[in-house]
């Protein structure tokens, strides 16, 4: 397994920052703080934050933050990336402090999405206070949850995230618009999924996993009673087996809120599976009826053409 052990944080840009505190706390039981910069930082464990929502002109992903266990692993990943031809920038201490990590480096994937590498994140012991008594989430060695990126080319993306970053493919699913590869770097079934849709690039969704199925049900009731749009009804995936539902966020990507996901305890014994419609496979055990909402504003044409 790669020395990168988890997805530590994500950064999002949006003109609708002010709508996030109510969305994150009232429906999902997360915790929000407003920064002097105008950003909203969202927590669902004792990390300083797991998601930062920054003000900007449009909806888009700013960065993914990948965590290593210590300085030795951090430096080894930087060295390995450079040996493979990836340009890595060791960022100044001021930016590391902004991210609340000990050291920080950055690089970009083949499509220009910024990736950050770090170790030594800030920790606030037993300080997380969710908005409900049942607010407790699976993080730790499994990271914040998972992210799903829409990419224009599966072969190029797979080479970068698997061959260069060292993630392992748990499943490939192809039952709709394009194939999806589910990639892991720890026991979580996937920390990243790449969904190939030619001509498109952006963030499809972020997943947050509760420790309590009933908390998912309560959130689902609250989402149904709200003005927020349900992107997909409650259901259970065939791949990671997660029971979840999807809600369109104020920033044009979806938040998947779930529980009871598959954990791959024996990494070496796992065999990659393919779930393919042409063979009669289904991606859902039940539910997850996706609704015909407008296109996600966090997904853009690739390559983008300046006006």
N, C-alpha and C positions, 0 to 999 in steps of 0.2 A: 504494500500500500504506500501511497505517496506520503512524504513528510508533511504535506498540507493535511491537516486533520479535520478541518471543519469550515463551514461558512460562518464567519464571525459577525459580519454586519453588512448592510446594504445602504446605498445612498440613492435618493430619488429627487428629481427636480420637478416642480409643479407650480403653476400660478394659483393653486387652490390650497395652499398650506393651512389656511385658517379653518378649513372644514375637517381637518384630520383629528383634532382632539376628540370631538364628539363621536366621530366614526369609530376610532380605535377604542375608546373607553366605554361608551354607552352600549355598543353591540358586543364587542369582543372581550371586554374586561382587561384591556391592556393599560399601561400607564404612560402618560405623556408629560413632557416638560418643554417649555418654550425657551429657546436660546436667544442671547442678545443679537445674534446674527439674523434673527427672524425665522430660523429653522425650528421644526418640531422634532424632538427625539422621542422615540417610542421604545419602551422596555417591556419585556415579558419574562425577565429573570433578574438576577443580581448584577448583570453587566451594566455598565454606564448607559448603554443603549444598544439596540439591535437594528433599528432602522432610523435613518435620518431623512426627513422630508424638508428639502431646501427650496426657498422661493426661486422661481425662474420663469422664463417666458412661455415654456411649453412643457408637456409631460414627457419625461424620459428618464431612463436609468442613468445615474452618474457613475456608480462604481459598485463592484462586489469586493468585500474584504475577506481574504482567506487567511486562516490562522495556522500558525505553527506552534509547537509545544514550548520552544525555548530558542535562545540565540543560536545554538549550534544548528538546529534544523532550519532556522530562518536563513542563516548564511549559506547552508548547503543548498537550499532551494534556489537562492539567487545565483550561486555558482553553476548549478545544473541548468538553469534557464539560459544563462549567458553561453554556456557550452553548446546549447542547442540553437543558438542564434537569436535569442529573444533579447531585445534591448530593455534593460532593467534600470530604473532610476531609484537611487537610495534617497528618500525624501528627507528634508530638513526636520530637525527636532520640533520646530514650531508646528508643522503639519501633524507630526505624530502626536503632539500634545492635544491638538484639536480633535483628533480621532480617539484620544484617551488610550493610546497604546505606547509601548516602550520604544520600539523602532518600527519604521514603515518604509516599504519600497513599493514601486508601482511599475506596471507594464500594461500593454493593451493586447486584446485578442486580435485575430486576423480581420475583424470587422470594425475595430476601433473602440470596443467597449473596454473601459478602464478596469483593470484588476489591481487590487491592493493586497500586499502580503505583510503580515505583522506577527509580532509575538508580544506577550506581556500586557494583556488588556487590563484596564482598570476594573476593580471589583468592589462592590458594596455589599458586604455580607449581610444576608437576611433583611434586606431593605425593600425588596420588591413588594409593592402593595397594589394588587389588581383591584379592579372595580367590583368584583364579586368574591364571595367567600370561596368559590371553587376555582378562582383564577390561579392555575398552576400549570406550567408548560414544560414539555420535554425539550431540553437544550443540552447543557453539559458537553459530554464528548460527542454528541450528535449535532452540535452547532445550533443555529437559530431555527432551523427548519429546512426549507429548500426554496430555490428560485428556478423559474423556467424562463429561458430565453428563446425568442424566435430568432432564427438565424437563416441567412439566405442559402447556405450550402452545407449539407450534412457532412460530406467528406472532409472539407476544410475544418469545420468545427470539431469533428471527432478527432482529427489528427492533433489539433491544438490541445484540447482538454484531456484526451486520453494519452497520446504519445508524448506530449511535451509536459503537461502538468501531472500526468500519472494517475488520473482518475480511472476507475474501473466501471465498465458498463454492466449494470444489473439486468436491464431489459431493453428491448427495442419494441416500440408499439407503433403500428401503422394501420389505423382503422378509419382515418378521416382525411383531412386536408393534406397532411404530409407526415413523414416518419418522425418519431420522437425517440431519442436515446436518453436513458435514465442513468446518471453517473454518480458513483459513490466515492467517498474518501474516508469513510468511517462506517460504523455499523448501520447507520440510517440507510434505507433502501436507495435513496438518492439525495444528494445535497444540491445537485444541479441537473436539470434536464434541458436538452437542446432540441428544439422543434424546428424542422426544416421547412420553411415556406419561401420559395424563391421570390426575390425582390423585396423582402421584408426583414426588418431588424428591430428588436426592442424587447421589453419586459412583458411577458404574458401574465405571470402571477408569482406571488410570494406565498409560501405555506407556513402557517403557525400551528403547532400541534399541542393540544391540551392533554393533560393527564387523565381527563375525565370525559367520557362519552356524554354524560348528562350535561356538561358545560357546553358541548357542541350543540346539543338539542336546545338548550336555553338560548344560546346565541342565534340559532336558526329561527326560533320564535321571535326574537327581538328584531332580527333582520327582516322577517316577513311583515312585521308590524310597522316597520320604518318606511321612509321614502327611498331607501337605498335599493338598487336593482340587484336581484338574485341572478347571477350568471348561470349557475347550475344548481339544481335541487340537491337535497340530501341524498347521498348514495355511498357505495363502497367500490373502490377501484379493484380491478383484477390484478394489477401489477404490485403496487406497494400495500394493497389491502386496506388502505386508509378509508375510514368512514368520515365523510366531510361534505361541505358545501362551499360554493364560491359566490363572492359578492363583488360587484364592480366598485372599486375604490374611487374617491374623489379625483384621483390622478390618472384614471384611464387604464389601469391594469387591474387584475383581480386579486383578492385575498382569499386563499383557500384556508378554511378553518376546520381542523379535523382532530381525530384521535385514533388510537389503536392501529398504528401503522406497523408494517413488517420491519423487523430488525434482522439483519444478516449477521448472525453470531460467528459463523465460521466462514471467513472471507475466502479462504483457499478452496473450500468445498463448493462454493456457489458457482453454478453454471448459468451463463447468460441465456435468457429466454427471449423468444420472439412471439409477440401477439399480433397477428396479422389478419385483417378482414378477409383477404383472398383465401385463407385457409379455414374460414368460418369462426375465427377467434373473436371474442368481445373484450373490450377494454374495461367494461363495468360488470361487476357481479350483480348489482342492482342499482337503480336510481341514477343520479347525476344526469338528469335531463337538461342539456344545455339549451339556453334560450337565445333567440335571435336578437341580440342587442346590437347597437351601433358598433362599428369597428373600434378597437382599443386605441385610444389616443397616445398611449405609451409605446406603440408600435409604429415605425416609420418606414417609408420607402427606402430601399437600399439599392444603389447608393443614392443619397439625398442630393438633389440638384438645387443649388442656390437660386433664388429668384433674381 
